[in-house]
Amino acid sequence: MATFVLIHGAGDVGWYWHLVEAELRKRGHDTVAPDLPCDDDTAGLSEYADAVTAAVGDRTDLVVVGQSMGGLVVPLVGERLPVRMLILVAAMIPLPGESAADYWTATGYADEAWDRYDDEIALFYQDVPPDLAAEAVRRSSRQSETRMSEPSPLRAWPDVPTRVLLCRDDRLFPPAYLRRVATERLGITPDEIDGGHTPALSRPAHLAEILDTYAAATRRNSRIDPY
């Protein structure tokens, strides 16, 4: 069994993963889902990775999963700890030395055909049950951007098996955009599931099943059908 290290996105908290954690534990896995110091103006990506590393403690057999901006933290944890696999779920995919602020221009985000949504629920939680979406908004944290222009401390993508999972109905990272970025930056063709940007809330059992299947894989970048 594995220890799943679950990293949330910008302005969020570890609670985001609570339904997936329950499903993974049913399957015999351990989980840890720390709160990142998103609202701390003194914290940058290194401090985010510090928070994750501290939460992991002496756990072993690590599978590190990041959602959305958590993708910027995933490889930093992979550099610091002996990990079994890195998994990016509807996530940003950084290059070494690239700042979070520069990511959007560097990946050509504005050039993609996508619709803009001013409503937080419509953008992030369109397929999440309304009560759960409201709870997610209530629990959300302020996202500091004070240090988001600093270069990432990432030196190189860790030499660790890596998976990318996109959501076909994602309104923040449209599928065509994320397919291209994953291919250009990691040479990986993403696996795909239905749903919006926050599958840990909209499809927790299905997502946990996929993560469980990924953890069982041993061959780098081997394709797994998530259905």
DODO-114931 format. One record per residue (C-alpha): residue in three letters; z, y, x. Coordinates in steps of 0.2 Angstrom, whole numbers, padded with zeros to 4 digits, always signed. Layout:
ALAZYX/...
This chain:
MET+0000+0000+0000/ALA-0003+0018+0005/THR+0006+0034+0005/PHE-0004+0047-0004/VAL-0002+0065+0003/LEU-0008+0076-0011/ILE-0012+0094-0007/HIS-0015+0107-0022/GLY-0027+0121-0022/ALA-0025+0140-0021/GLY-0011+0148-0032/ASP-0005+0131-0038/VAL+0010+0120-0035/GLY+0013+0101-0031/TRP+0016+0098-0050/TYR-0003+0098-0052/TRP-0003+0080-0046/HIS+0012+0074-0056/LEU+0001+0063-0068/VAL-0009+0056-0053/GLU+0007+0052-0044/ALA+0014+0042-0058/GLU-0002+0032-0059/LEU-0002+0029-0040/ARG+0016+0023-0041/LYS+0012+0011-0054/ARG+0000+0003-0042/GLY+0013+0002-0029/HIS+0009+0017-0018/ASP+0021+0030-0012/THR+0016+0049-0015/VAL+0021+0066-0009/ALA+0014+0082-0016/PRO+0022+0097-0008/ASP+0021+0115-0014/LEU+0011+0126-0001/PRO+0018+0143+0003/CYS+0004+0151-0007/ASP+0014+0167-0012/ASP+0021+0170+0006/ASP+0011+0184+0014/THR+0017+0178+0031/ALA+0009+0161+0029/GLY-0008+0155+0034/LEU-0017+0139+0035/SER-0006+0133+0050/GLU+0010+0136+0039/TYR+0002+0127+0025/ALA-0001+0112+0036/ASP+0017+0114+0042/ALA+0023+0112+0025/VAL+0013+0096+0022/THR+0018+0089+0038/ALA+0037+0092+0035/ALA+0035+0085+0017/VAL+0027+0069+0024/GLY+0042+0066+0036/ASP+0042+0048+0043/ARG+0030+0041+0030/THR+0016+0030+0037/ASP-0001+0023+0031/LEU-0006+0040+0025/VAL-0021+0045+0014/VAL-0023+0064+0013/VAL-0030+0071-0003/GLY-0035+0089-0006/GLN-0041+0098-0021/SER-0050+0115-0021/MET-0043+0126-0007/GLY-0032+0111-0002/GLY-0048+0105+0007/LEU-0045+0118+0020/VAL-0028+0110+0024/VAL-0034+0092+0023/PRO-0042+0091+0041/LEU-0027+0101+0049/VAL-0015+0087+0043/GLY-0028+0074+0049/GLU-0027+0082+0066/ARG-0008+0082+0067/LEU-0004+0065+0059/PRO-0010+0047+0061/VAL-0020+0046+0044/ARG-0029+0032+0036/MET-0042+0042+0026/LEU-0046+0060+0021/ILE-0052+0063+0003/LEU-0059+0079-0004/VAL-0058+0081-0023/ALA-0068+0096-0030/ALA-0063+0104-0013/MET-0068+0117+0000/ILE-0075+0109+0016/PRO-0072+0120+0031/LEU-0080+0121+0048/PRO-0069+0123+0064/GLY-0064+0141+0066/GLU-0070+0147+0049/SER-0059+0158+0039/ALA-0055+0155+0020/ALA-0062+0173+0017/ASP-0078+0169+0025/TYR-0081+0152+0017/TRP-0090+0159+0002/THR-0103+0168+0011/ALA-0105+0155+0025/THR-0108+0142+0011/GLY-0120+0152+0001/TYR-0109+0151-0014/ALA-0117+0167-0023/ASP-0134+0160-0021/GLU-0131+0145-0032/ALA-0135+0145-0051/TRP-0118+0146-0059/ASP-0110+0154-0074/ARG-0095+0166-0071/TYR-0080+0164-0082/ASP-0067+0177-0083/ASP-0054+0166-0092/GLU-0043+0155-0081/ILE-0043+0141-0094/ALA-0062+0141-0096/LEU-0065+0141-0077/PHE-0052+0128-0071/TYR-0045+0119-0086/GLN-0059+0117-0099/ASP-0057+0099-0102/VAL-0038+0098-0100/PRO-0027+0096-0115/PRO-0022+0114-0121/ASP-0003+0111-0119/LEU-0005+0104-0102/ALA-0017+0118-0097/ALA-0005+0131-0103/GLU+0009+0123-0093/ALA-0002+0123-0077/VAL-0005+0142-0079/ARG+0013+0145-0082/ARG+0018+0135-0066/SER+0005+0143-0055/SER+0010+0153-0040/ARG+0003+0170-0034/GLN-0010+0167-0020/SER-0008+0178-0005/GLU-0024+0183+0004/THR-0015+0192+0018/ARG-0020+0180+0031/MET-0035+0172+0023/SER-0047+0181+0035/GLU-0039+0173+0050/PRO-0050+0159+0058/SER-0045+0142+0054/PRO-0035+0133+0068/LEU-0047+0118+0064/ARG-0054+0112+0081/ALA-0066+0098+0074/TRP-0066+0087+0059/PRO-0054+0073+0063/ASP-0062+0056+0067/VAL-0055+0048+0051/PRO-0065+0040+0037/THR-0068+0054+0024/ARG-0073+0054+0006/VAL-0079+0068-0005/LEU-0078+0067-0024/LEU-0086+0080-0035/CYS-0084+0083-0054/ARG-0100+0085-0063/ASP-0094+0098-0075/ASP-0085+0109-0062/ARG-0087+0127-0066/LEU-0080+0133-0049/PHE-0089+0122-0038/PRO-0105+0117-0047/PRO-0112+0099-0042/ALA-0128+0105-0034/TYR-0118+0117-0023/LEU-0105+0104-0018/ARG-0118+0091-0014/ARG-0127+0102-0002/VAL-0111+0108+0007/ALA-0104+0091+0009/THR-0121+0085+0016/GLU-0123+0100+0027/ARG-0105+0100+0034/LEU-0100+0082+0034/GLY-0116+0072+0032/ILE-0108+0064+0016/THR-0116+0062-0001/PRO-0102+0064-0013/ASP-0096+0052-0026/GLU-0096+0059-0043/ILE-0086+0059-0059/ASP-0087+0068-0076/GLY-0075+0082-0079/GLY-0071+0100-0074/HIS-0062+0107-0058/THR-0045+0099-0061/PRO-0047+0080-0064/ALA-0029+0077-0059/LEU-0024+0084-0076/SER-0039+0080-0086/ARG-0042+0062-0080/PRO-0027+0057-0070/ALA-0028+0038-0073/HIS-0047+0038-0068/LEU-0044+0048-0053/ALA-0029+0037-0047/GLU-0040+0022-0049/ILE-0053+0030-0038/LEU-0040+0035-0025/ASP-0033+0018-0025/THR-0051+0011-0022/TYR-0054+0023-0008/ALA-0038+0018+0000/ALA-0043+0000+0000/ALA-0060+0004+0009/THR-0060+0001+0028/ARG-0078+0006+0033/ARG-0081+0024+0037/ASN-0092+0033+0024/SER-0096+0017+0014/ARG-0102+0021-0003/ILE-0090+0016-0017/ASP-0095+0017-0035/PRO-0081+0027-0044/TYR-0085+0020-0061/
